[in-house]
Amino acid sequence: KQWYQRRVAITAGVMRITLKNHQTEEERVIHIRPDDEQDKTLFMDGGVELEVLEKMALIEWFANNYKTFGATLEIITDKSQEGSQFCKGFGGVGGILRYKVDFQSFEVFDHHYEKDDLDDFDF
């Protein structure tokens, strides 16, 4: 899988959790905020309690893995006006694409949006 992401900027707080359903042997990854950890429904699958295989801060996972995807990692503090705006506007996770993407070529736009809806975007 080739990633087109060149830069990633993130803030602390979001956890990356790998879960396993022992009945189906299926593994999945969820990303949650600390206040969502008490929601036990996130750790269930059709009545089966999922085992937590790995739990770490998303920022730590990015720090350990960003080079694997050919990305550059930038950590932005929320202590500045720009950083605070970024965290509130994007939830603290963002990326810059390496290549231009022609979003109008995707079928999803043909079926879910009217052409006038796309006029607000700079494609």
C-alpha positions in Angstrom: 0.0 0.0 0.0 1.5 3.3 -1.0 0.9 6.3 1.2 0.8 9.7 -0.4 1.1 11.5 2.9 4.2 13.6 3.3 3.6 15.3 6.6 1.5 14.4 9.6 0.8 16.7 12.5 -0.8 15.3 15.7 -1.5 16.1 19.3 -1.5 14.0 22.4 -4.6 12.3 23.9 -5.8 9.9 21.2 -5.1 6.2 21.9 -4.5 3.5 19.3 -5.9 0.2 20.5 -5.6 -3.2 18.7 -8.4 -5.5 19.5 -9.0 -9.2 18.8 -12.2 -11.2 18.6 -11.2 -14.8 19.6 -14.3 -16.3 18.1 -13.5 -15.0 14.6 -9.7 -14.4 15.0 -10.3 -11.0 13.5 -8.2 -8.1 14.6 -9.1 -4.5 14.3 -7.6 -1.1 15.4 -9.6 1.7 16.9 -8.6 5.2 17.8 -10.3 6.8 20.8 -10.0 9.7 23.1 -9.3 9.1 26.8 -12.9 9.9 27.8 -14.2 7.2 25.4 -12.3 4.4 27.1 -15.1 3.9 29.6 -17.5 3.1 26.7 -17.4 -0.7 26.9 -19.4 -1.0 23.7 -16.2 -0.1 21.8 -14.6 -3.2 23.1 -17.5 -5.6 22.1 -18.3 -7.2 18.8 -21.8 -8.9 18.5 -21.8 -9.7 22.3 -18.2 -10.9 22.3 -15.8 -9.1 24.5 -12.7 -8.2 22.5 -9.2 -8.7 23.9 -6.9 -5.7 24.0 -3.7 -6.8 22.2 -2.0 -3.5 22.2 -2.7 0.0 23.6 -0.5 3.0 23.0 -0.8 6.7 22.5 -1.4 7.5 18.8 1.4 10.0 18.9 3.8 7.2 20.0 2.6 4.9 17.3 3.2 7.6 14.7 6.6 8.3 16.1 7.5 4.6 15.8 6.0 4.0 12.3 6.0 7.2 10.2 9.1 6.3 8.3 7.6 3.1 7.2 5.1 5.1 5.1 7.6 7.6 3.7 6.2 10.4 5.8 7.6 13.3 7.7 6.3 13.7 11.3 5.7 17.2 12.7 4.4 17.6 16.2 2.4 20.8 16.7 1.7 22.2 20.2 -1.7 23.5 21.0 -0.1 26.3 23.1 0.1 28.7 20.1 -2.9 30.3 18.4 -2.2 28.4 15.2 -1.7 25.1 17.0 -4.9 25.6 19.0 -6.8 26.3 15.8 -5.4 23.2 14.2 -6.3 21.0 17.1 -9.9 22.3 17.3 -10.4 22.3 13.5 -8.9 19.0 12.6 -9.1 17.1 15.9 -5.3 17.2 16.2 -4.5 14.9 13.2 -3.8 16.1 9.7 -1.8 15.5 6.7 -0.4 17.1 3.5 -0.7 15.0 0.3 2.4 14.5 -1.8 0.5 14.4 -5.0 -2.5 16.3 -6.3 -5.7 14.3 -6.1 -8.5 14.8 -8.6 -11.5 14.3 -6.3 -14.0 14.9 -9.1 -12.8 11.7 -10.7 -14.0 9.6 -7.8 -17.4 8.0 -8.3 -18.6 8.8 -4.8 -19.0 12.5 -5.9 -21.1 11.4 -8.8 -23.6 9.7 -6.6 -23.7 11.6 -3.4 -23.1 15.2 -4.3 -24.6 17.6 -6.7 -22.1 19.5 -8.9 -23.0 22.7 -7.2 -21.9 21.2 -3.9 -18.3 21.0 -5.1 -18.0 24.6 -6.1 -16.9 25.5 -2.6 -13.8 23.3 -2.8 -10.5 24.2 -4.5 -9.8 21.0 -6.6 
